[in-house]
Amino acid sequence: MKEVDQIFNFQISDLREIPIENFSYIGDAVIGLIYKVKLFGDGRNKVGNMFENSKKFLSAQAHSKFIDLIYDSFNEIEKQYYKRAVNSQGAKKRGNDYEYRKSTGFEAVIGYLFLTKNYRRIQELLGVIDSCMFMEKTL
């Protein structure tokens, strides 16, 4: 169980020394875990259904939409991480796919917040997304 404890009890280097792609990598994993657990619900859902529903939350297209919902609420530091990631070599690996670049930026912000243990802020941002996704489903 020691490995599980390390997920939340980690020590990182100076944030300025961490490549921006690493923030996106962690952010993608955090977003994936959060939404997969939400879709898991009480555990009686079928994997196929969970997989299909996860596409609404776990794709570059979805993350690009999410940024449009929450970017204006970013503080200056979050905007810096977002912009660095959008303009990174990793984000440009698919050419000029702006949707993918925006997605990478979103993931970097979530990764930054996770690595700085600002779980409340992650909850705030994803809460905005959740409420908008719920409204979209009911319209």
Solvent accessible surface area in square Angstrom, and as a share of the most:
residue,aa,sasa,rsa
1,M,176,0.79
2,K,146,0.62
3,E,123,0.55
4,V,76,0.44
5,D,85,0.44
6,Q,95,0.42
7,I,86,0.44
8,F,108,0.45
9,N,108,0.55
10,F,38,0.16
11,Q,168,0.75
12,I,69,0.35
13,S,67,0.44
14,D,58,0.30
15,L,44,0.22
16,R,202,0.74
17,E,127,0.57
18,I,23,0.12
19,P,73,0.46
20,I,14,0.07
21,E,66,0.30
22,N,71,0.36
23,F,0,0.00
24,S,10,0.06
25,Y,165,0.63
26,I,51,0.26
27,G,0,0.00
28,D,71,0.37
29,A,61,0.47
30,V,17,0.10
31,I,0,0.00
32,G,12,0.12
33,L,114,0.57
34,I,50,0.25
35,Y,3,0.01
36,K,120,0.51
37,V,92,0.53
38,K,100,0.42
39,L,35,0.18
40,F,105,0.44
41,G,50,0.48
42,D,94,0.49
43,G,31,0.30
44,R,202,0.74
45,N,69,0.35
46,K,148,0.63
47,V,115,0.66
48,G,47,0.45
49,N,85,0.44
50,M,33,0.15
51,F,122,0.51
52,E,97,0.43
53,N,58,0.30
54,S,11,0.07
55,K,99,0.42
56,K,89,0.38
57,F,24,0.10
58,L,46,0.23
59,S,39,0.25
60,A,30,0.23
61,Q,110,0.49
62,A,7,0.06
63,H,2,0.01
64,S,8,0.05
65,K,96,0.41
66,F,1,0.00
67,I,6,0.03
68,D,100,0.52
69,L,79,0.39
70,I,1,0.00
71,Y,54,0.21
72,D,135,0.70
73,S,63,0.41
74,F,10,0.04
75,N,79,0.41
76,E,119,0.53
77,I,88,0.44
78,E,1,0.00
79,K,45,0.19
80,Q,104,0.46
81,Y,20,0.07
82,Y,17,0.06
83,K,106,0.45
84,R,105,0.38
85,A,1,0.00
86,V,10,0.06
87,N,85,0.43
88,S,11,0.07
89,Q,144,0.64
90,G,21,0.20
91,A,0,0.00
92,K,84,0.35
93,K,145,0.62
94,R,141,0.52
95,G,46,0.44
96,N,128,0.66
97,D,56,0.29
98,Y,122,0.46
99,E,76,0.34
100,Y,36,0.14
101,R,30,0.11
102,K,26,0.11
103,S,4,0.03
104,T,11,0.06
105,G,0,0.00
106,F,0,0.00
107,E,24,0.11
108,A,0,0.00
109,V,0,0.00
110,I,0,0.00
111,G,0,0.00
112,Y,28,0.11
113,L,1,0.01
114,F,24,0.10
115,L,21,0.11
116,T,53,0.31
117,K,85,0.36
118,N,62,0.32
119,Y,82,0.31
120,R,183,0.67
121,R,40,0.15
122,I,7,0.03
123,Q,134,0.59
124,E,86,0.39
125,L,1,0.01
126,L,5,0.02
127,G,34,0.32
128,V,61,0.35
129,I,0,0.00
130,D,40,0.21
131,S,58,0.38
132,C,39,0.24
133,M,19,0.09
134,F,128,0.53
135,M,113,0.50
136,E,96,0.43
137,K,135,0.57
138,T,87,0.51
139,L,178,0.89
